[in-house]
Amino acid sequence: MDALNPQLRPLEVNPKTGEPFLRLISHKNIILTPARLDDGPAMITYFNDERVYQWLRKNAEWSLKQAKQRQDEWLAELEAARDDPILKVVDFCPVGSIREVQEDGTEIFIGDIKIGLAQHPWELEGTGRLEQGMPRSDPDIWTFGNYLAPSHHGRGIMSDVIQTIIQKWAIPRMGVRRMVVTVFEGNAGSVRVLEKNGFTFRETIAACAERCGVCVWLNGS
Ligand SMILES: CC(C)(COP(=O)(O)OP(=O)(O)OC[C@H]1O[C@@H](n2cnc3c(N)ncnc32)[C@H](O)[C@@H]1OP(=O)(O)O)[C@@H](O)C(=O)NCCC(=O)NCCS
């Protein structure tokens, strides 16, 4: 058997699995290990427990604050250009929160869409960008991520969101001409939404570095 890699000290190595671990000082029956792919089901159980998610929610709130601050800055940029007779071409969309307007005028948050520059290797294949150092995003290739409240699935809402945002903002105001969107293999609803919006399938990558299987979809020239 290989001798313990000195770089791992003071970690120990499980002789059966070869996995390194660190034993707690007081709770000797508890160890720290690298992540394991079969931890998923247990993680979901813990994340659904209020005693855990109430605190993770704080993280979500923090992310929301960051997003809000960015959008406020974008809106301020547009405000500063108010008197410019030529519409600015910008690299952002200041509206991405999807809300349902009720009959009494109140609005319910039902989802989100974010447009940004493509950065993942599988999105940038064939652009020559992968060979260069960071940042390697291509200023001409855009992508988006989205989700909708399950209560509103299957009513054509996200297809409409994408069509609206591409036609009314991304093309005229951001100069977007090419989009690359990846979805997890098997996400049939998301694939259908892309098809309905004119995206064409490029390839399935069975094993990406960070994702198990993704399908790459393209739109534009
Ligand atoms: C993907 C998602 C955004 C779609 O939103 P939506 O408003 O329900 O989408 P639409 O109603 O516009 O279109 C959904 C299409 O997929 C179809 N569809 C949905 N689930 C499907 C399934 N399991 N198998 C096959 N088709 C499916 C619907 O029938 C519909 O097609 P149709 O209009 O031809 O009937 C939404 O399901 C969601 O939030 N999913 C979880 C998060 C997610 O996957 N985000 C995308 C990450 S890339």
PDBQT file of the ligand as one rigid body, heavy atoms in Angstrom, charges set to zero:
ROOT
HETATM    1  C1  LIG A 301     -38.378  25.023 -17.027  1.00  0.00    +0.000 C 
HETATM    2  C2  LIG A 301     -39.446  26.014 -16.559  1.00  0.00    +0.000 C 
HETATM    3  C3  LIG A 301     -38.788  27.382 -16.400  1.00  0.00    +0.000 C 
HETATM    4  C4  LIG A 301     -40.523  26.087 -17.633  1.00  0.00    +0.000 C 
HETATM    5  O1  LIG A 301     -41.479  27.083 -17.293  1.00  0.00    +0.000 OA
HETATM    6  P1  LIG A 301     -43.005  26.999 -17.830  1.00  0.00    +0.000 P 
HETATM    7  O2  LIG A 301     -43.604  28.342 -17.719  1.00  0.00    +0.000 OA
HETATM    8  O3  LIG A 301     -43.684  25.872 -17.171  1.00  0.00    +0.000 OA
HETATM    9  O4  LIG A 301     -42.764  26.641 -19.363  1.00  0.00    +0.000 OA
HETATM   10  P2  LIG A 301     -43.854  26.732 -20.523  1.00  0.00    +0.000 P 
HETATM   11  O5  LIG A 301     -45.201  26.482 -19.960  1.00  0.00    +0.000 OA
HETATM   12  O6  LIG A 301     -43.600  27.970 -21.272  1.00  0.00    +0.000 OA
HETATM   13  O7  LIG A 301     -43.410  25.512 -21.424  1.00  0.00    +0.000 OA
HETATM   14  C5  LIG A 301     -43.153  24.240 -20.877  1.00  0.00    +0.000 C 
HETATM   15  C6  LIG A 301     -43.232  23.223 -22.000  1.00  0.00    +0.000 C 
HETATM   16  O8  LIG A 301     -42.576  22.040 -21.558  1.00  0.00    +0.000 OA
HETATM   17  C7  LIG A 301     -43.491  20.972 -21.586  1.00  0.00    +0.000 C 
HETATM   18  N1  LIG A 301     -43.121  20.118 -20.476  1.00  0.00    +0.000 N 
HETATM   19  C8  LIG A 301     -43.110  20.430 -19.170  1.00  0.00    +0.000 A 
HETATM   20  N2  LIG A 301     -42.697  19.362 -18.453  1.00  0.00    +0.000 NA
HETATM   21  C9  LIG A 301     -42.425  18.407 -19.336  1.00  0.00    +0.000 A 
HETATM   22  C10 LIG A 301     -41.988  17.070 -19.224  1.00  0.00    +0.000 A 
HETATM   23  N3  LIG A 301     -41.680  16.546 -18.032  1.00  0.00    +0.000 N 
HETATM   24  N4  LIG A 301     -41.828  16.351 -20.362  1.00  0.00    +0.000 NA
HETATM   25  C11 LIG A 301     -42.100  16.872 -21.565  1.00  0.00    +0.000 A 
HETATM   26  N5  LIG A 301     -42.529  18.142 -21.732  1.00  0.00    +0.000 NA
HETATM   27  C12 LIG A 301     -42.693  18.884 -20.637  1.00  0.00    +0.000 A 
HETATM   28  C13 LIG A 301     -44.845  21.592 -21.467  1.00  0.00    +0.000 C 
HETATM   29  O9  LIG A 301     -45.861  20.740 -21.979  1.00  0.00    +0.000 OA
HETATM   30  C14 LIG A 301     -44.650  22.833 -22.326  1.00  0.00    +0.000 C 
HETATM   31  O10 LIG A 301     -44.658  22.526 -23.701  1.00  0.00    +0.000 OA
HETATM   32  P3  LIG A 301     -45.925  22.857 -24.640  1.00  0.00    +0.000 P 
HETATM   33  O11 LIG A 301     -46.197  24.317 -24.529  1.00  0.00    +0.000 OA
HETATM   34  O12 LIG A 301     -45.512  22.418 -25.997  1.00  0.00    +0.000 OA
HETATM   35  O13 LIG A 301     -47.070  22.052 -24.087  1.00  0.00    +0.000 OA
HETATM   36  C15 LIG A 301     -40.089  25.583 -15.228  1.00  0.00    +0.000 C 
HETATM   37  O14 LIG A 301     -40.575  24.264 -15.390  1.00  0.00    +0.000 OA
HETATM   38  C16 LIG A 301     -39.118  25.612 -14.055  1.00  0.00    +0.000 C 
HETATM   39  O15 LIG A 301     -38.997  26.611 -13.375  1.00  0.00    +0.000 OA
HETATM   40  N6  LIG A 301     -38.442  24.482 -13.804  1.00  0.00    +0.000 N 
HETATM   41  C17 LIG A 301     -37.505  24.377 -12.682  1.00  0.00    +0.000 C 
HETATM   42  C18 LIG A 301     -36.262  25.226 -12.869  1.00  0.00    +0.000 C 
HETATM   43  C19 LIG A 301     -35.596  24.961 -14.196  1.00  0.00    +0.000 C 
HETATM   44  O16 LIG A 301     -35.556  23.845 -14.700  1.00  0.00    +0.000 OA
HETATM   45  N7  LIG A 301     -35.038  26.056 -14.774  1.00  0.00    +0.000 N 
HETATM   46  C20 LIG A 301     -34.340  25.995 -16.033  1.00  0.00    +0.000 C 
HETATM   47  C21 LIG A 301     -32.922  25.657 -15.830  1.00  0.00    +0.000 C 
HETATM   48  S1  LIG A 301     -32.087  25.534 -17.385  1.00  0.00    +0.000 SA
ENDROOT
TORSDOF 0
